Amino acid sequence: MRNTVAFLLAGGMGSRLNILGWMRAKPAVPFGGSFRIIDFTLSNIAQSGIRQVGILTQYQPYSLMQHISRGEAWNLYGRTRAVKTLPPSTGINAQDWYRGTADAVAQNMSFARRFNAKRLMVLSGDHIYRMNYGPMIEFHKEMQADVTIAMMNVPWEETRHFGIGFIDDKKRIVDWEEKPVKARNNLASMGIYVFNMEYLDYLFANEVGHDFGKHIIPYALEHAKVYAYLFKGYWADVGTLRALWKSNMDILDPNSGLNLAEWQVRTNLEEEDMTADRPPSRFGVNASIQNSLISPGCRIDGTVINSIVSPGVVIQKNSLVKDSVVMHNSVIEVDVEINEAILDKRVHVAQGCKIGIGDGSVPNQAYPDHVYTGLTILGKDSVIPENTLLYRNSIIAPLATHTSFANIDLNPGIYIEP
């Protein structure tokens, strides 16, 4: 592993995460209570023994940079270890921004060369999984590959979101379809690559293209040795609201394969405006918790069923939170019911509200392609007035207040602006 440097692509806008991605990069979205999505890849890197990591950021990088800091939380800081945030070299020209995944790597090859790397591992910062990268690198060396791609079988209905590969009996990739409308195979790229540095230098010198899936991989199939490293285990691309919610719910399912304790995922517990660790959570005499994850610093006086509750959340008496994800420092007052919803940080739900009612058959009026499966999404720092009835597939934008709801009929699939 000494001769391998990792590049972690963490600049995604996360448009399909809708309002959850408006104020942060997708890898910085909270997950599983106290974690963020990027923690899983960073933990894999640390546990695999890779010591030099470049974090390639672009969109809304501040919270991500603050979270990663110098890498101490993942034991990636020291004389022989380094985590470096690598933003694009922005200048007066539009092309100074990263034009694709391959372009992001090309602009930062000097970082890998500093460590005399022979191989570069390119990883995505927006997936939930556990992998030791060591065996993949050994497979890459054994096959004398120029490029190795981690791949796994995905449900057929999801193939249109991935690069799809076709392999021979030696696991060499012989054909490729990038996000096909109708796939002929369901063996999908996980967005995990191992490249020989010399071959990357050749690709970039010849300006093959700006994106790995669209340009680099199809070219390499014709001119180099490209192999598939087959992965079996839990892996989730949480790039949609439904996928993010489902993966959170998988934490509560002992048969899902997602086990936070067993995976030993690390995170940076330091939080903005927090001078000390959160105190233990406090449960009132009428509190009832069923199959849920309650993070530190919460105060629970109501009922929580099959839900993920992040640090600092308050749930007052006679309130019910079911099948939901509630992020940091949100407040749920008395006599509230919340069902199958995602609440971003610091949401305030006033007393008597009913969130997530109805059958969910009407998609969101503003974002029908993002919210159509019955979820209700409440944006960061939004305030829901007393006795509000919100139907499924509703979206409340960040910073919405009492006045945002004035003179509006709360129909199914409503979108409320600030």
WOSULGI-V468255 format. One line per field, one symbol per residue. phi: phi as a letter, one per 20 degrees, with the letter a starting at -180 (. if undefined). burial: 1 if it has 9 or more other C-alpha atoms within 8 Angstrom, else 0. Layout:
# WOSULGI-V468255
phi->???
burial->???
This chain:
# WOSULGI-V468255
phi->.fedddddfcdffmffelffdfdbfgfefgbmneecgfgffffffffenfdccdeedbelegffffffldngfdldcrfdcbccfcffefcedffffferfffffgfcfffffgdlfecdedcdeccdacbefgfffffgffeleecccfcbfdggfdffecfddccefdmffdbbcelffcfebcedfemcccdfffffgffffelfrecffedffgffgecbeccdeedcqfbceeecffffffffffgedfdfnecfffflfdbeefcgmdebfffffcdffdfccclcddefmecdcddcclcddegmfdcefmdccclcddegmfcdffldccclccdfflfddffnfcdndnemedfffecfedcbdofdddfgmecdfgmfddfgmecdfgmfcgffeflceeegmfcdef
burial->0011111111111100111111011111111111111111111111010111111111111011100101101101100011101101000000011111111110010001001011111111111111011101101100001111111101000011011111100011111111110010011110111111101100110001111110111111100111111000010101111111101111110100010000001110000000000000100100100001111111111111111111111111111111111111111111111111111111111111111110010011000101111111111111111111111111111111110110000001111100
